[in-house]
Amino acid sequence: MGWLYMPRASLGGHATAKSYLDAQCTYDRPQEDGGTQGLKVLASACPGNRVYYAAVQVMKNGIGGEVFAIVCLVRWNPRDKDGMIFGYKDSAPLRR
């Protein structure tokens, strides 16, 4: 997969790469059967704005299920001349 870059305006008010990715990986969506399904970030870190690591739990009807890891390479450059201050590249899923 390739890199996705965006300007500050696309960060939805988030001040850091970590807060943006935490928000992107935490959601709850209504399902046709009336229930909900989503993800919840349990813990995350983005040391030096270089790599984002998160432990994420699958949520179904408010009940936690499987926990998995998300790892993204991060590029954070608030002084980018083109205004594309944030970029990330996610990794392929690793399942055993």
N, C-alpha and C positions, 0 to 999 in steps of 0.2 A: 504494500500500500504506500501511497505517496504522502507528502506533507500537505497539511491544510493550514494556510496562513490567513490571518484576519486583522483588520484595524481595531483600534480601541473601541470604536462605536459598536462593533459586533460582539463585544465581551459582555453585553447586558449589564453594565455597571460594576462588574467584578474587577477588582483592583489587581489581582494576581492570577497567574496561570493556575495555581492550585485551587483557588476559590472558583474559577470558571469551570475547571474540569470536575470538581466536586459537585457543582450544580448540574452539569451535564449528565453525570452518572447517578444522580438521585432523582427519581421521578415515581409517580404513581398514576396509572392510567385506568380509567373505568373500562370494564369489559362488557360485552353484550349480555352476559348472564347476570349482570348487576354487581359482580365482584370487582376487585381491583387487582392489578398486577404491576410490578415495577421493580426498581432497584434502590438500594440504600447503601451509601458509602459508610462503612464502619470505622475505617481509619485510612488516612492518606498522608503522603509526604511528597514534597517536590524540592529536594535539596539542591540549592544553587540554581533553581529554575532550569535544570538540565534534563531530569527524568522524573516523571510523575508515577508514583506507586500507590495503588489503592486496593484495600480489601473491600469487596462489594458483596452484598447479600441480596439474593433474589427474594422479593416480597410478593406474597399472594394473599389477598384479603387481610392485609396487616400482619400476617404471620411470616416470620423469617424462614427461609429455606437454605438452599445451597449457597456456599460462600466461595467466591473465586477472586482471582487477582486481575487487575488491569495495570498494564505498564505502557506508558507513552513517552517517547522522546519529546523534549520540549525545547523550543527556541524562543527566548524572551528578549526583545531588543526595543525598549521604549524610544530609542532615538533613530529607528529605521527611517531612512530618507524617503521611502515610499509609503510610510505610515503603517506598514504591515508589522505590527509590533509583536505579535504572538503567532507561533506556529507549533503544531504538534503532529506526531506520527504515531499511530497505535501499532501494537505488535499483533501478529497472528495468534489466534487462540492456541494454547497448548493443553491438550487433554490426554490423559493416560487412562 
